[in-house]
């Protein structure tokens, strides 16, 4: 059971003598212990030819150390009922373990070994290339996945934020021990790492995490300084033999650091955040054009995007897009009642709080708070900020991101008929 943050102790922040930041929020209501190691390097930090290297490095951390084989790593965690997982984003790599708090020392040992003593065996690198090439192909075979990469590549044209996290078959095929070791060496630096712990932990263990484990070398991490270019809305069609026309409509939006993110969250929920949302009701329930239609956002430290996705019959694609723009225009024109705004905010608050009902979600929350804001933002503050979103805030946000002239449309399917967009 995860209690609300108002009943949990406040998260504590420590800095080891080598510069690693350690966060800990106790949870006396549960036996679960979750620890994550966050590296503040992601796919946006890759240079030409390195595309996918952050994700590849994440995979290779599981493939053995100088002390344990890949099997021994997974077996050690799983034989005590725990789990080990990881992900790579455009701005971070995270590897995390969840165990009973009686096995917390084991989780620390495993993660410390994975990061400090990776083997990077050439044979394992070659094997993992094949695994990731299959992963890339799996995405390419899934139009409802690849459409979002195509959309991001238009919204952030020419910038690493617009490139797929997995990389390309050509870049992945070029990775070797030297490149992997060099990339890990420049990324795994103490001031570039956050260790996040959620769960009951003895003081001795926390001192060990802070002072003995995760002894990353010191040194400054140099990040790419590529600025985001001016956003230019585009219309792009990618022809492929499919039964459906997959569509993304949207554009640039605010960053993690922009206070407008709260109004954007409300706007996203109102527009396409659930079965009662404007677009779901209109596109699916009233017109029957799509099985799935939703609006989503992605944020980075300096920018973000908002997109609406749907898959429709090619014969309905043009009309479906026009209907989306019609709904966008209604919101821009102020056609939102006080009751609808209230209900949307209640929905958003409920989703946020329910989404924090696991130890891993709490661990991730305190880590992201530290990485992006340098402080802990509690549930109460988030709820207060959502409650403060007014109709004027909503309309101002809608004016910024929903203007049809500022929207990019990306289409993937058999035809661009009725869309008036360029074929690729």
Buried (B, 14 or more C-beta within 10 A) or exposed (E): EBEEBEEBEEBBBBEBEBBBBBBBBBBEEBEBBBBBBBBBBBBBBBEEEBBBBBBBBBBBBBBBBEEBBBEEBBEBBEEEEBBBEBBBBBBBBBBBBBBBBEBBBBBBBBBBBBBBEBBBBEEBBEEBBEEBBEBBEEBBEEBEEBBBBBBBBBBBBEBBBBBBBBBBBEBBEBBEBEBBEEBBEBBBBBBBBBBBBBBBBEEEBBEBBBBEBBBBEEBEBEEEEEEBEEBEBBBBBBEBEBEBBBBBBBBBBBBBEBEBBBBBBBBBBBBBBBEBBBBBBBBBEEBEBBEEBBBBBBBBBBBBBBBBBBBBBBEBBBBBBEBBBEBBBBBBEEEBEEEBBEBBBEBBBEBBBEEBEBBBBBBBBBBBBBBBEEEBBBBEEBBEBBEEBEEEBBBEBBEBBBBBEBBBBBBBBBBBEBBEBEEE
